[in-house]
Structures are given as C-alpha cells and as structure tokens.
Amino acid sequence: MSTTGQEETTISTRSLHQDERIDFWIDSVARMLVRLECNGSTLDGIDATLTQHDFLLFKACDIAANRHAIVRSSQCIRADQRDAVFVCLMNSGSGYTFQGVNCMLHKPGDVVVYDTASPYGHGFPDDMAMTVLDIPRKVFETSVGPWRYRDLIKIDHTDGVTRWVVKQIQELLCVPSSLASHEREQRGMRVLDLLQSALVIRDGSPSASRSTIHLLQRTKAYIEAHLGDEALDCNSISRAMNMSPRQLARVFEIERMSITRFVWSRRLERCHADLRDPSLRHLCVSEIAFRWGFNNSAHFSRSYRGRYGETPTQTRASMSGKGTPREV
C-alpha cells in the first residue's frame, strides 16, 4: 500500500498478504531509494513502513520495521547505477551495518555514513526505526565535502559534541507536511552544514567544540539572511557576530574554506535555485544575480559556469515551464 502527499510519500506492507510483503517492499524501496535484496524476516513476513520526505537537496526516509536483513550487492548496484551517499540515523532498536572489511554496531543516536556505490548490508535482530538521508553524490561533495573514506564510517552518540549535532539534525528533519518548499530546502541546507560539522568532529578537528559549532551555525544563519546585501563581507559579518575577523576566520576553519568563499558559494547556489524556479522566469539573469549580491553580470556568469559547468542561460533553458524567460 502507498500514499502520496505534496511533499511526502508513504509505503507500508501492513495491509498486504504475508506472501506479498517481501516482493512489494523490495520493489518499493528500489523505486524510492536503491535496489536491495532482503535476506531475512520474521515468519510472518516483513512488517515495514517507509515515509519519504523531500528536502529538495536530498530525501529523508523514515523506516520502521520488524526483524530483517538487507544487502546491496554488486548486482543491485549494476542494476540501478544510483550514485548517492546514505546517512543512517538510528532512532530505536539496534542493528549492524557492514561494508568492505568494516562492520559497525549501532544504537539509538548513532549515525552510519556510507557510499551506496559499494556493496553493503544491514541487519536488525528486533523491531527498529531509523532515518535514512539519501544525498546525491554531487550534493554531498558540494555541501559536505569529497567522499574520502574507504568504507562506511560511524559517528558515535557517546561523544557529547557529536550527540548535540545529531540532535539538531533530528529536530530539523521533523517538519510539518505543510512546510513550504523553500523552507524545506533551507532546513536541508542546515542539515548538510551540521553533517559536515559532525564529520569534522569525527575526524578529530581540534577546533570543533560545541560552542564553536553553535557560533558557526549562527554565523551561517546571519549570512543566509543577508546574502542579497552587496556590502556583506568578512568585516560586516564579524561586527554582526561581535568578534574580530581573525576570530571569525578560526571559526570557519571547520568549513575548510574562507568566509569569503563561503558567501560566494551560497550566492551562486541561491542564483542556481532561482534560475530553476518557473515562478521567477519573468526576471532576467542579471536581476537574479543582483538580488543575491553580485554587482557584475559578466563576473557572475564566469563564476556560475565554473561552478555548474554551464551558463545561467543554459540552466534556465533546461527547465520546463510556461512563459518566456528574460535572459539579459
């Protein structure tokens, strides 16, 4: 059984006959996430529900099920060729995940991150609930960083700072179904920012304290609210945050980029989103660039092409919609 709303879709095996459940579950998960094989369940068949929430940058799937095990084999990978990084947040129950030579046990509060282009498997001995973030590789590498791990990694809930970060992520993922698309996208961006911080902590950055991460998120929120201000720069941001530019630069060491580069990147991302928005086709490219803080259309076009591999006009032309866009 499946139901679909404006921003979410739910599938469940509960109304199906026992001998139909596994096939339905595998087919549905292949359509909504990735192709898998189900290696085991209770004698009554798998009792499972999946609700998928769209955050535009990625999708979040809440999964609750009884005892079962799944495997993504090389054959499954060849069959669907999907390219994503999965982030699994354990909400209740316990389980294990294996990939390559690594096998991780995880409990509520733990996070497991892995590359879906390599074979892996999950096993759950009892009832469980988890949230899976399905992040396209391009989005992950742009917003979080390049995938630099050989196999799966675990972010342990026993670390106090990490536990706080994961809690913030979980709160952002709890959204009402009525939330507007742009608000969902903003939440998605904050989730990816926090995930980046969690990985920095996990990798042992000496500067990643809870206070530093909290200040980083506050600074990013200020930048987001003032991206359209042409005067937004390191000095104006440091004054707003009541710190010196040197202190602000140290906070942004977690990002592995300068604050100027971060502002530039976010402005390009907002322009990219607006160019794909059919409701903004009445705005010309330069108007969109200027509304997000760029003051030179030629420089904007070069920067945009360097980031996205195409011109702003090509991005807009690739989008379907009514009306004739203005391109000058």
C-alpha positions as CSV (number, residue, x, y, z in Angstrom):
1,M,0.0,0.0,0.0
2,S,1.2,3.5,-0.8
3,T,0.0,7.1,-0.2
4,T,1.4,10.3,-1.6
5,G,1.1,13.9,-0.4
6,Q,2.6,17.1,-1.8
7,E,6.0,16.7,-0.1
8,E,6.0,13.1,1.2
9,T,5.2,9.5,0.2
10,T,4.4,6.6,2.5
11,I,4.5,2.9,1.7
12,S,3.6,0.0,4.0
13,T,3.4,-3.7,3.9
14,R,0.8,-4.0,6.7
15,S,-2.3,-4.2,4.6
16,L,-0.8,-6.9,2.3
17,H,-1.0,-10.7,2.5
18,Q,2.1,-12.2,4.1
19,D,3.4,-13.8,0.9
20,E,3.2,-10.5,-1.0
21,R,5.1,-8.4,1.5
22,I,8.8,-9.0,0.7
23,D,8.4,-8.5,-3.1
24,F,6.3,-5.3,-2.5
25,W,8.9,-4.0,-0.1
26,I,11.9,-4.7,-2.3
27,D,10.2,-3.2,-5.4
28,S,9.1,-0.1,-3.4
29,V,12.5,0.5,-1.9
30,A,14.1,0.1,-5.3
31,R,11.8,2.8,-6.7
32,M,12.2,5.2,-3.8
33,L,15.8,4.6,-2.6
34,V,18.1,1.9,-4.1
35,R,17.8,-1.7,-5.3
36,L,18.3,-4.2,-2.4
37,E,17.9,-7.8,-1.6
38,C,16.0,-8.9,1.6
39,N,17.7,-11.9,3.2
40,G,15.5,-12.5,6.1
41,S,12.4,-11.5,8.1
42,T,10.1,-12.9,10.7
43,L,8.0,-15.9,9.8
44,D,5.0,-13.6,9.3
45,G,6.8,-11.7,6.6
46,I,8.3,-8.2,6.8
47,D,6.2,-5.6,8.6
48,A,7.6,-2.3,7.4
49,T,6.7,1.3,6.7
50,L,8.7,3.9,4.9
51,T,7.8,7.6,4.7
52,Q,9.9,9.7,2.3
53,H,10.2,13.5,2.9
54,D,11.5,15.8,0.2
55,F,14.1,18.4,1.3
56,L,14.9,19.3,-2.4
57,L,18.6,18.9,-1.9
58,F,18.1,15.3,-0.6
59,K,15.4,13.0,0.6
60,A,14.9,11.7,4.1
61,C,13.2,8.3,4.6
62,D,11.8,7.3,8.0
63,I,11.8,3.5,8.1
64,A,10.2,1.3,10.8
65,A,10.3,-2.5,10.5
66,N,10.5,-5.8,12.4
67,R,13.4,-8.2,12.3
68,H,15.0,-8.3,8.9
69,A,18.3,-8.1,6.9
70,I,19.1,-6.5,3.6
71,V,22.0,-6.5,1.2
72,R,23.0,-4.2,-1.6
73,S,25.1,-6.5,-3.8
74,S,27.3,-5.7,-6.8
75,Q,24.4,-7.0,-9.0
76,C,22.0,-4.5,-7.4
77,I,24.5,-1.7,-8.0
78,R,24.8,-2.6,-11.6
79,A,21.0,-2.8,-12.0
80,D,20.2,0.8,-10.8
81,Q,23.5,2.6,-11.0
82,R,22.4,5.2,-8.5
83,D,25.1,7.4,-7.1
84,A,24.5,8.7,-3.6
85,V,25.8,8.8,0.0
86,F,23.5,7.5,2.6
87,V,23.4,8.8,6.2
88,C,21.5,6.5,8.6
89,L,20.4,7.8,12.0
90,M,19.3,5.1,14.3
91,N,16.1,6.1,16.2
92,S,15.1,3.0,18.1
93,G,16.3,-0.6,18.3
94,S,19.7,-1.8,17.3
95,G,21.4,-3.2,14.3
96,Y,24.7,-3.6,12.4
97,T,26.0,-2.4,9.0
98,F,28.8,-3.9,7.1
99,Q,30.8,-2.7,4.0
100,G,34.1,-3.9,2.8
101,V,36.0,-5.2,5.9
102,N,34.2,-3.0,8.3
103,C,31.2,-3.9,10.5
104,M,29.6,-1.4,12.8
105,L,27.0,-2.0,15.5
106,H,24.7,1.0,16.0
107,K,22.2,2.0,18.7
108,P,19.8,5.0,19.0
109,G,21.7,8.2,18.5
110,D,24.5,6.7,16.3
111,V,25.0,7.7,12.7
112,V,26.4,5.5,10.0
113,V,27.5,7.0,6.7
114,Y,28.4,5.0,3.6
115,D,28.8,5.1,-0.2
116,T,25.9,3.3,-2.0
117,A,28.2,2.6,-5.0
118,S,29.9,-0.1,-2.9
119,P,28.2,-3.3,-1.7
120,Y,26.9,-3.1,1.9
121,G,24.3,-4.7,4.2
122,H,22.2,-4.1,7.3
123,G,20.8,-6.5,9.9
124,F,18.3,-5.8,12.6
125,P,17.6,-8.5,15.2
126,D,14.4,-6.9,16.6
127,D,12.0,-4.1,15.9
128,M,13.8,-1.0,14.6
129,A,13.3,2.6,13.4
130,M,15.8,4.7,11.5
131,T,16.0,7.7,9.3
132,V,18.0,7.4,6.0
133,L,19.2,10.6,4.3
134,D,19.5,9.9,0.5
135,I,22.1,12.5,-0.6
136,P,23.1,12.6,-4.2
137,R,26.9,12.5,-4.5
138,K,27.1,15.8,-6.3
139,V,25.1,17.5,-3.5
140,F,27.2,15.7,-0.8
141,E,30.5,16.8,-2.4
142,T,29.3,20.4,-2.9
143,S,27.8,20.9,0.6
144,V,29.7,18.5,2.9
145,G,32.9,17.7,1.1
146,P,34.5,15.0,-1.1
147,W,33.9,11.4,0.0
148,R,37.4,10.4,1.3
149,Y,36.6,7.2,3.3
150,R,37.4,3.7,2.1
151,D,34.4,2.1,3.6
152,L,31.5,3.0,5.9
153,I,32.1,5.3,8.9
154,K,30.3,5.6,12.2
155,I,29.5,8.8,14.2
156,D,29.2,7.6,17.8
157,H,26.5,9.0,20.1
158,T,28.7,8.8,23.1
159,D,30.7,11.9,22.1
160,G,29.0,14.9,23.8
161,V,29.5,17.4,20.9
162,T,28.5,14.9,18.3
163,R,25.4,14.0,20.2
164,W,24.4,17.7,20.3
165,V,24.9,18.0,16.5
166,V,22.9,14.8,15.7
167,K,20.1,16.1,18.0
168,Q,20.0,19.3,15.9
169,I,19.8,17.3,12.7
170,Q,16.9,15.2,14.0
171,E,15.0,18.3,15.0
172,L,15.4,19.8,11.6
173,L,14.2,16.6,10.0
174,C,10.9,16.8,11.9
175,V,8.9,19.0,9.7
176,P,5.1,19.5,9.3
177,S,3.8,18.4,5.9
178,S,2.5,21.9,5.3
179,L,6.0,23.4,5.3
180,A,6.7,25.3,2.0
181,S,9.3,24.0,-0.4
182,H,11.8,26.9,0.1
183,E,11.6,26.3,3.9
184,R,12.3,22.6,3.4
185,E,15.3,23.5,1.3
186,Q,16.6,25.8,3.9
187,R,16.3,23.1,6.5
188,G,18.0,20.7,4.2
189,M,21.0,23.1,3.9
190,R,21.2,23.4,7.6
191,V,21.2,19.6,7.9
192,L,24.1,19.3,5.5
193,D,26.0,22.0,7.3
194,L,25.6,20.1,10.6
195,L,26.5,16.8,9.0
196,Q,29.7,18.4,7.8
197,S,30.4,19.6,11.3
198,A,29.8,16.1,12.7
199,L,32.2,14.6,10.2
200,V,34.9,17.2,11.1
201,I,34.4,16.3,14.8
202,R,34.6,12.6,14.0
203,D,37.8,13.1,12.0
204,G,39.4,14.7,15.0
205,S,39.4,18.5,14.3
206,P,40.9,20.2,17.5
207,S,38.8,23.3,16.8
208,A,35.4,21.6,16.8
209,S,33.9,22.4,20.2
210,R,30.2,22.7,20.8
211,S,30.4,26.5,21.3
212,T,32.4,26.8,18.0
213,I,29.9,24.8,16.0
214,H,27.0,26.8,17.6
215,L,28.7,30.0,16.6
216,L,29.3,28.7,13.1
217,Q,25.6,27.9,12.7
218,R,24.6,31.4,14.0
219,T,27.1,33.0,11.5
220,K,25.7,31.0,8.6
221,A,22.2,32.0,9.6
222,Y,23.2,35.6,9.5
223,I,24.9,35.2,6.1
224,E,21.8,33.5,4.7
225,A,19.6,36.3,5.8
226,H,21.9,39.0,4.3
227,L,23.1,37.3,1.1
228,G,21.4,40.0,-1.0
229,D,23.4,42.7,0.7
230,E,26.2,43.7,-1.7
231,A,28.2,45.0,1.3
232,L,28.2,41.6,3.0
233,D,31.9,40.7,3.7
234,C,34.1,39.4,6.4
235,N,34.3,42.7,8.3
236,S,30.5,43.3,8.3
237,I,29.8,39.7,9.4
238,S,32.4,39.8,12.2
239,R,30.9,43.1,13.5
240,A,27.4,41.5,13.5
241,M,28.8,38.5,15.4
242,N,30.7,40.7,17.8
243,M,34.1,39.2,17.1
244,S,37.2,40.1,15.3
245,P,37.8,39.0,11.6
246,R,40.6,36.8,12.9
247,Q,38.3,35.0,15.4
248,L,35.7,34.6,12.6
249,A,38.3,33.0,10.3
250,R,39.2,30.5,13.0
251,V,35.5,29.5,13.4
252,F,35.3,28.9,9.6
253,E,38.3,26.6,9.8
254,I,35.7,23.8,10.3
255,E,34.4,24.6,6.8
256,R,37.8,24.1,5.2
257,M,37.1,27.3,3.3
258,S,37.3,31.0,3.9
259,I,34.3,33.0,4.8
260,T,34.5,35.0,1.6
261,R,34.5,31.7,-0.4
262,F,31.5,30.5,1.6
263,V,29.5,33.7,0.9
264,W,30.4,33.5,-2.8
265,S,29.3,29.8,-2.9
266,R,26.0,30.4,-1.2
267,R,25.2,33.3,-3.5
268,L,25.8,31.0,-6.5
269,E,23.6,28.3,-5.0
270,R,20.7,30.8,-4.5
271,C,21.1,32.1,-8.1
272,H,21.1,28.5,-9.3
273,A,17.9,27.8,-7.4
274,D,16.2,30.9,-8.7
275,L,17.1,30.1,-12.3
276,R,15.4,26.8,-12.0
277,D,12.3,28.3,-10.4
278,P,9.5,28.7,-13.0
279,S,7.8,31.4,-10.9
280,L,10.8,33.6,-11.4
281,R,11.1,33.3,-15.2
282,H,10.0,37.0,-15.5
283,L,13.3,38.0,-14.0
284,C,16.3,38.3,-16.3
285,V,19.6,36.6,-15.4
286,S,21.3,39.9,-14.2
287,E,18.3,40.7,-12.0
288,I,18.7,37.3,-10.3
289,A,22.4,37.9,-9.9
290,F,22.0,41.3,-8.4
291,R,19.3,40.3,-6.0
292,W,21.8,37.9,-4.4
293,G,24.7,40.3,-4.0
294,F,26.6,40.1,-7.3
295,N,27.4,43.5,-8.8
296,N,28.9,42.5,-12.2
297,S,26.9,40.3,-14.6
298,A,30.0,39.2,-16.6
299,H,31.9,38.1,-13.4
300,F,28.7,36.3,-12.2
301,S,28.4,34.4,-15.5
302,R,32.0,33.3,-15.4
303,S,31.8,32.2,-11.8
304,Y,28.5,30.4,-12.4
305,R,29.9,28.5,-15.4
306,G,32.9,27.5,-13.4
307,R,30.7,26.1,-10.6
308,Y,27.9,24.4,-12.6
309,G,29.6,23.7,-16.0
310,E,27.0,25.7,-17.9
311,T,25.9,29.3,-18.4
312,P,23.0,30.7,-16.4
313,T,21.0,30.9,-19.7
314,Q,21.6,27.2,-20.3
315,T,20.4,26.4,-16.8
316,R,17.2,28.3,-17.4
317,A,16.7,26.8,-20.9
318,S,16.9,23.3,-19.4
319,M,13.9,23.9,-17.2
320,S,10.4,23.4,-18.4
321,G,7.6,25.9,-17.6
322,K,5.2,28.4,-19.1
323,G,6.2,31.8,-20.1
324,T,9.2,33.3,-22.0
325,P,12.2,33.9,-19.7
326,R,14.2,37.1,-19.9
327,E,17.9,36.3,-20.4
328,V,19.6,39.7,-20.4
